[in-house]
Structures are given as C-alpha cells and as structure tokens.
C-alpha cells in the first residue's frame, strides 16, 4: 500500500490523510448509530436543543458546528475534493485548497441542515390534560352519582382514557356520549351531549 502512495507529494498526502481520518470517523459514527452504541451528547454529556433562527445567532452555534459530525464531514470532504482538484484536475495549490475548504464548509452546512430537520421530527408526546376541554367521547366505566368513573376521548388524534366526574354529580352509565367542560387536576368534568 505504501508503494501506491509513494509518488504523492506532501500536499497530496495531507489531503489523503484528512480524507481517511474524516471518513473513518464518519463511518464509525454511522456504524455506532446502527448498532445502538451512539450517544447523543453535547459538551459535558448533557443533551441540549439549540434553536437557530436567521435573525438571532446563539453563542453556542460554534460549538454545534464543531461537533464530531461536523468536523469529520469537513475533513472527509476537504481531503477528497482537495485531492481530486490537485491530483486529477491538476489545478494549482491555491485553487485546490480553496475548493477543498468550500467543499468542507458545504458538507458541514448540509449535515447541519439534516440534523436540524431531524430535530423537528421529534415531539415530546406529552398530553396536556387542560387541552381536553371541548373534546368529546363516551363513558368507558360508569360514573357513579357524585363519584369518579372513566371516559374514553379522541384527544389530540389519540384514543385516551381519563378519570372523569359529571359536572352536576349525576350518574352516567357506560356508553353515554359526553363533552369535557372543565379539568380539575387530572380529573375531567364532563356533561352529557344531547
């Protein structure tokens, strides 16, 4: 293998080293993600969601760009494009370095956009019971007179069951159609739909 690269000059060896090291870390990160060994940590092991908008740039943006993803993608593309420009296209040293830096920056930008898009796909999944006011459903377990039963609601596109009481304290048998009028702690107050 050494003979294959023996006719490379110093700049070509530098580009090749950057491409190999960056590619190794990109490949390693990919393999770790598929086998579950990847941990999502920022800085000291604590996950933080950094929201970026065009009008306000947070001081932590630089740390986000200098992540393992960003650096490995930069060096891989820097090395590959620099080597291709210098060796294959036979452009000058300055053009090869400028092209390599631009390609590295573009790859960091693309990686950043991919992770930004992936971050938008996640949701907490937390249902706020207070948002149930106005929802309709049916009594699942009979609500006894002055007591608490269970209702089944289509709430935020999910079929959920909640503890519930009737607003006037009346008994509601199973299957009665109801509407939520109030939320007291985690107990819904419902009324019959006529």
Number of C-alpha atoms within 10 A of each C-alpha: 5 6 7 7 11 9 10 13 10 9 16 18 16 15 24 23 16 22 23 17 16 25 20 14 18 19 13 12 17 15 13 12 13 9 8 9 11 13 11 10 11 14 10 6 9 8 11 10 9 12 12 12 8 5 6 8 11 11 8 11 12 10 11 16 15 13 15 15 19 22 18 26 27 27 29 27 26 29 30 21 25 32 24 19 20 21 16 10 11 12 14 11 13 10 14 24 21 15 19 26 19 17 22 25 19 16 21 23 15 14 17 16 12 11 12 15 11 10 13 8 8 8 7 5 6 6 12 10 16 13 13 19 16 12 15 20 22 22 26 21 19 19 23 15 14 13 13 19 23 19 28 20 23 14 19 12 7 9 10 13 17 16 17 26 29 24 15 11 16 15 16 23 15 15 14 18 20 23 22 24 16 19 17 11 8 12 17 26 21 28 21 17 12 6
